[in-house]
Amino acid sequence: MAAPSLLNWRRVSSFTGPVPRARHGHRAVAIRELMIIFGGGNEGIADELHVYNTVTNQWFLPAVRGDIPPGCAAHGFVCDGTRILVFGGMVEYGRYSNELYELQASRWLWKKVKPHPPSSGLPPCPRLGHSFSLYGNKCYLFGGLANESEDSNNNVPRYLNDFYELELQHGSGVVGWSIPVTKGIVPSPRESHTAVIYCKRDSGSPKMYVFGGMCGARLDDLWQLDLETMSWSKPETKGTVPLPRSLHTASVIGNKMYIFGGWVPHKGENIETSPHDCEWRCTSSFSYLNLDTAEWTTLVSDSQEDKKNSRPRPRAGHCAVAIGTRLYFWSGRDGYKKALNSQVCCKDLWYLDTEKPPAPSQVQLIKATTNSFHVKWDEVPTVEGYLLQLNTDLPYQAASSDSSASPNMQGVRMDPHRQGSNSIIPNSISDIVNSVKSEHTAMKGTSVKNKPDLKASNDSNASLHSSLSANASNHNSCVVDMLRKNEGPHTSANIGVLSSCLDLRTVIPETSVSSTVSSAQTMVTQQTIKTESSSTNGAVVKDETSLTAFSTKAEVDETCALPATKISRVEAHAATMPFSKETPSNPVAMVKAGERQWCDVGIFKNNTALVSQFYLLPKGKQSISKIGNADVPDYSLLKKQDLVPGTGYRFRVAAINGCGIGPFSKISEFKTCIPGFPGAPSAVRISKNVEGIHLSWEPPTSPSGNILEYSAYLAIRTAQIQDNPSQLVFMRIYCGLKTSCIVTAGQLANAHIDYTSRPAIVFRISAKNEKGYGPATQVRWLQGNNKKAPLN
């Protein structure tokens, strides 16, 4: 966590959609990038469900249905995947609830659930201000406030310290309540406390931490419950314990429990002598407890004044949600007007990055041309941008700080209050299902087995050297030539509806040219296809009897598709493997990557970039500007250099948030193309027939001349793959001019099922023109989780 003086609070000032009215006593949970808020009150208890998309800065009201619960405040609210559970709370003044509701957020469907009572003892009584925490398939209920009077107008408070366990069924529904037998001294009765559950990584048992609360007076004690032994204890802590408080929030990020806000005693009050009579006020103090070392750290003390409105003002009864390493705070009350007998509620939304973002995934290649790359990387949650860098073995042009250089940046300066300004968010389920992305990637060479009973080109036994120098037309030599040089432009291909992360493989050499192929590189377009009746911009899969256990509906449910804005996991990814090191024409230019200067491509808002130039930083000059706490060059003062055809470039990327620039990703290496080779075939289709499957494709969108033939390959089972699943072996199953072929059931019986992500059979298809074979399209045909043979 940043030092207190470096905390970079951000108030969200630009958003769209129906903003919920200010309130207190509400609760919030996160589902991926969504903050979901329910209940609370201010001049009446709210019964709406509000959703805030932290990526698009959009509020919306989902169209809920089913057993919609009444509005409630100070209730239990937990999230298990895409289902949310609501327990108890105040439904009107003096009347509390002990009912349990479940929300399936993937369909916005409410259902009232009735857990079995404990085998011994009574179920939980109606209450408010309790803690309700989830770990695994169980929820843990502790404490709260009950009304002893049967007359709701005659409120007789009773503080609770009972403890219940609620077992959940997988996916939906509950089993029932139980009352665990605990050891040790039980915490005193309380309400409006917090409870979080934390388990040390790779060791230890899960533990529940209860902090603070109210029992006539505010409390500052910390309790720990070991959920395996059910033993209560009071851990000894170091550092400054936060002031006694209630109606605060506690959020766990990493190994830290962050405590923000709440009601605390007035300055100067002696709470030990008159705990029930002293005045209380709201606070904006902010601390965390390191749950591994039991040490408190104060980030914002109670005495620190904020005259610049640079952080949230004091409040209690607010909500806090952790999304990634970012904390969001919304609403709450900041005082009480006795004359008006009403709360004064905040209307603001704030967030705080608690640490620098993690390293993104390796940069992945979507498309390469002679002088540009279209690249992407996996998104990192709650970041404000990405710094993309490259280096190359080529000598750089002399860097200059010429201020006349073009000020147009490759990157995008971020508006921290409008994170999603240039994001594309699908507006319907069909937009997700029909969204297609072209993914091309560089990978190491593949082993090729030629099937003798199928048409093949005239393979030559000539030496590799003579084949390459003569630019022979035989298939293997052309492949090797293309592999060595990494030549051929990349073109777009349609991606099937269920795309998954491709882990590219180096395969075991099994041909006469294996020693070269295994150390060379080919270009492969990744496409993932799910066998079902759908149309995805030409990627038609005709068979309605899906071979995969992941139906479109299940996929949408799992990703929590939303009426107003959707979470989409339907996206193609590609990884990269380093290409073989080649000796450049000028040996002097050969410099190790670690010794080369990394140059900025720019700062990008989203996780894709079109790279045709990079910036040269003058030696000894660093024109620095600020993005949050990150120092970045002033690109308008830097000279740009263009990419060069047939040249290798190394890429790395780092994410940026309010704490600064995080660590860089692992290095990826790509090579710009040399003109003249055909692009990759596109729009691959798979449909079943009586013989096996029908595999078809469209010609490359940029053939660069006449297409002489196509080759299709199937990844097959071999002893080498069983010993090393990271290596694939391909057998050629077709070579000819047609843009389709039949893959027989016999051939499919020998297919290797790739489990690098979702189980799939892997095909490759490439095109050849007068110059040779271009990049291949790799197709992953999803098979579901079972290991049965295809077509079974």
C-alpha angles and dihedrals in degrees: 000000000000119000113270092255091054098052106132107204116187126199114209104230102162120061141130137221134047107326112213117243116261115270147150133225091045125132133219138194133181130237106186105301095348125099109205118198128191136177131346127130151232116170089354135001116280119231100181126108111225127192128198120195106213092198099052096027089232128146118204141169111228117218099248123193140177125050096357109197122229118257114277141176134210089020134147114266124177136162127221109183104303097340124089127202124207121194131182126320135143113305094179135352109302093358117102132185137225096184124125125218131183125208120199097206093192088069100016087238120156121205130180109226128199114206120202112260119249116281087238123026136013128301118255114295121233110285149152134212093037126139119245114186132179128216122163109321096337137082121208120213121197134176128319136152125292131190111236092195121085087211108081090205090058103061114197106177122216119185115219136210099174120134128215136178121212117198116210130210117233112272098349141013133026136254103212152278126289133181109225118212107239132197130220132026112329118226115260118264114279147152135207090035126131131240127189131176123223134174123192113245112263093352145053134032125281114271132196117219119204117193134184126325137150133288103157085305130042117261134217100185125126122214131187128204119192103216093204098051095024089226122152120213141160108235117217109241136198128215130034114327113222117252117273108278149160134197089039127131130242121198129178120218115169107321096334131095109208117208118197134177129329136137115310133173119277116261111270095020116131101221092180094063099038109015095156098046105043123106122253132208139183121263138201094202115139128199140155135212118216099225093202097052100024091230124144120219122191113219098170116016124213091246096054111108122211109209094162097055087237095145138029113294119239114294146156134200090035126135130244128195130186115216110178105316093330125100121211123198125190135185124316130150123290100190149345125249106209092187091058094032088224141113124249107223131198119235099195135110120210137176136194130195107224098195142000113285121262122255113280122234119275116289109266128208119238099168137354128198132174093277108015146046129212103207138173141180134196115281119255112214121250100004128140098217148324132255110218120196137179141184134188141193090242115100111257121237114255107285118235135187090214104159090207090071115119110280092207107118126211086214131065123238109231129237100211090206095053107046098162099045094123100024121117111226118182114236101207142023090255089056089057095045093046095042109114131185132190114228123186123176143180117241140168120269122283133225114245128207114194113216106222099213094057128077112272135175120259100279113205128214090210117127119275091244094055092043092055097042092050093043088230118205097224113118102241094047092049091050091050091047091051091044094052095047098034087221132163131076122261125239136189124269129186116254124219122243097260106052122172140185112287117216102198117221139216106220132212113262114241105162135080089262094046098120090061098038094052093056097039133079138242130187116241130187111214120222127168120201130191114200106240141108106279142114120227107178092303098328092115119177109187107189112099095193097083117213092205129081090221108088120192089248093051090048092053091046092050092051093049100239109206131207096232101029130005136221106222125197090166098108135121120241131187131192129203138227121203115264121234116279111250127195107247121229088251107050090194088068092061107107128159114257092238090057096049123091114252110231126204118245088187145269113289130200095210135034097265132073138183105217120198100135141023135202126254116218112212115239111262092005124106114172099192131195128174132250105177104307092334122109112216131169122261097249094195088072097050132090119239129222125203125232116254126225118255093016131131119232130186120217136196132170136201130193124234129211137154091291094056139256115341128213120298124254125247113284121266124195128210136170128218114237132254112229123253107052123108122255126243121284112256144201096040115196129196125192132163124243137169093277097047122278135339112228117195138166144177123252117261113280088228107037094167090214135340118340107234099185147335129230126203125195136192126208106235137196115262137163088249092059091049089054093042115019090186090074123072127199118205129205120201109239100173141023121173149091097277119099093224142048142181118248106202126221088245092057092046090052087066093047120125114234107222113214099180087115121341115000109270145157111237125221130176128201126186137174130223130208133174091291097048143264119337130204119313130237110229116207124197109200105201116231105180125242099299123094096221120132116271117272092023 
